[in-house]
Amino acid sequence: MATQDFLLRAHRDKTEAQRYFEKSIAQNGVPETVTIDKSGANLAALEAINANRETPIKIRQSKYLNNLVEQDHRAIKRRTRHMLGFKNFRCARILLAGIELMHVIAKGQMKCARGTDPSAADQFYELAT
């Protein structure tokens, strides 16, 4: 499963979720199916987007243990559990974005502009320099 994007917000609401989905659709194209958790904000945002479309996006809601998206985040939970939480939201956002980026590189989903196929270590080195 390819990770398209992720959003970290202190509070979930319909407008933020809708803005996120519209940005993701603009960057990655229209998906056939979207898998979300049981968040009411995500469901409301996708239903609002579907109201304006001829062919609706299929919405698949699943409990977190069975949800592939949540299973994808297990690596983050494993790394952050020992930190005993984050001191503030800004630090959480920065750290989680870095972990997600490394996870995308490890899964081989990062596209290179030069048309080459560098290793994960080479991709990380390019980002660091």
Secondary structure per residue as TSV (DSSP state, phi and psi in degrees):
chain	resnum	aa	ss	phi	psi
A	1	M	-	360.0	129.1
A	2	A	-	-86.6	130.7
A	3	T	-	-79.9	119.0
A	4	Q	-	-85.6	-48.3
A	5	D	-	-170.2	168.7
A	6	F	-	-144.2	159.3
A	7	L	-	-135.4	129.5
A	8	L	-	-117.7	119.0
A	9	R	-	-132.0	150.2
A	10	A	S	-67.2	-37.0
A	11	H	S	-133.1	141.8
A	12	R	-	-93.9	133.8
A	13	D	-	-145.9	166.0
A	14	K	H	-63.0	-42.0
A	15	T	H	-65.5	-42.1
A	16	E	H	-66.2	-42.1
A	17	A	H	-64.4	-41.7
A	18	Q	H	-65.9	-41.2
A	19	R	H	-61.6	-41.8
A	20	Y	H	-62.5	-47.7
A	21	F	H	-64.8	-40.6
A	22	E	H	-65.0	-39.7
A	23	K	H	-65.5	-43.1
A	24	S	H	-64.6	-39.6
A	25	I	H	-66.4	-39.9
A	26	A	H	-64.6	-36.2
A	27	Q	H	-83.0	-34.9
A	28	N	H	-114.8	-6.0
A	29	G	-	92.5	170.5
A	30	V	-	-82.8	123.6
A	31	P	-	-81.4	157.4
A	32	E	S	-78.3	-40.9
A	33	T	E	-134.5	141.7
A	34	V	E	-122.1	127.8
A	35	T	E	-101.0	123.9
A	36	I	E	-129.3	167.8
A	37	D	-	-84.0	-164.4
A	38	K	S	-85.4	19.1
A	39	S	-	-67.0	127.7
A	40	G	H	-68.8	-31.4
A	41	A	H	-66.6	-42.8
A	42	N	H	-64.8	-42.6
A	43	L	H	-63.5	-45.6
A	44	A	H	-62.5	-39.8
A	45	A	H	-66.0	-44.4
A	46	L	H	-66.8	-36.4
A	47	E	H	-65.2	-37.2
A	48	A	H	-65.9	-39.2
A	49	I	H	-67.0	-41.3
A	50	N	H	-66.4	-27.1
A	51	A	H	-63.9	-27.0
A	52	N	T	-97.3	4.2
A	53	R	-	-113.0	148.3
A	54	E	S	-73.5	-47.9
A	55	T	S	-105.9	110.5
A	56	P	-	-70.8	153.7
A	57	I	-	-80.0	130.4
A	58	K	E	-72.1	129.1
A	59	I	E	-104.9	124.3
A	60	R	E	-117.9	112.3
A	61	Q	E	-101.5	141.9
A	62	S	-	-149.8	148.8
A	63	K	-	-63.9	153.5
A	64	Y	T	-60.1	-31.9
A	65	L	T	-72.0	-28.0
A	66	N	T	-98.1	-5.4
A	67	N	-	-82.7	123.6
A	68	L	H	-61.4	-31.7
A	69	V	H	-66.2	-44.8
A	70	E	H	-66.7	-36.3
A	71	Q	H	-63.7	-33.0
A	72	D	H	-65.1	-27.3
A	73	H	T	-87.1	0.4
A	74	R	H	-59.9	-34.5
A	75	A	H	-62.7	-37.2
A	76	I	H	-68.2	-44.9
A	77	K	H	-61.0	-37.9
A	78	R	H	-65.3	-37.7
A	79	R	H	-78.1	-34.7
A	80	T	H	-90.8	-13.2
A	81	R	G	-59.6	-38.9
A	82	H	G	-73.0	-14.9
A	83	M	G	-80.1	-11.6
A	84	L	T	60.4	39.5
A	85	G	S	93.3	177.1
A	86	F	-	-108.9	150.4
A	87	K	S	-73.0	-37.1
A	88	N	S	-151.5	170.7
A	89	F	H	-67.0	-36.4
A	90	R	H	-60.8	-46.0
A	91	C	H	-63.7	-39.9
A	92	A	H	-62.3	-44.4
A	93	R	H	-61.2	-45.1
A	94	I	H	-66.2	-47.4
A	95	L	H	-65.6	-43.8
A	96	L	H	-67.4	-34.9
A	97	A	H	-63.9	-39.9
A	98	G	H	-65.8	-42.3
A	99	I	H	-64.2	-43.1
A	100	E	H	-62.5	-40.8
A	101	L	H	-62.4	-44.7
A	102	M	H	-64.1	-35.8
A	103	H	H	-66.3	-40.2
A	104	V	H	-64.3	-41.6
A	105	I	H	-63.1	-45.3
A	106	A	H	-63.7	-32.9
A	107	K	T	-80.3	-3.3
A	108	G	T	74.9	28.1
A	109	Q	-	-100.7	-0.9
A	110	M	-	-83.0	129.8
A	111	K	-	-94.0	137.0
A	112	C	-	-101.6	139.7
A	113	A	T	-71.3	-29.1
A	114	R	T	-79.5	-5.4
A	115	G	S	80.7	4.9
A	116	T	-	-89.0	174.7
A	117	D	-	-124.6	72.9
A	118	P	-	-72.8	161.5
A	119	S	-	-72.4	168.9
A	120	A	H	-60.8	-38.9
A	121	A	H	-64.9	-41.3
A	122	D	H	-65.5	-38.1
A	123	Q	H	-63.7	-43.8
A	124	F	H	-63.1	-42.7
A	125	Y	H	-61.2	-40.3
A	126	E	H	-62.9	-38.6
A	127	L	H	-69.3	-36.7
A	128	A	H	-75.3	-25.6
A	129	T	-	-99.3	360.0
